[in-house]
Amino acid sequence: IATLDSEGVRISAALDGVPGAAEIYWGVVGQRLVVLTMLGPVKALKEASPAWDAIRTSLAVTEEQPSPKPTPKPN
């Protein structure tokens, strides 16, 4: 996922005779667990493969910076 090493699995199955598959990848990005899943009929997955690869390899997680707390002004 993104530029980090991640683990993943590919699962094949058939529903009502239609071949299908799922790709599931997970890893820690920043301080967050990220899980990416793509599933569907094999034909649709092949067509979506370029978009899936682009998402999977370019994902970025940015950390929000906490807002500064106002400090009381002396009287």
TAPE-V358662 format. One line per field, one symbol per residue. burial: b if it has 9 or more other C-alpha atoms within 8 Angstrom, else e. Layout:
burial: ???
This chain:
burial: beeeebeeeeeeebeeeebbbbbbbbbbbeeeeeeeebbbbbeebeeeeeebeeebbbeeeeeeeeeeeeeeeee
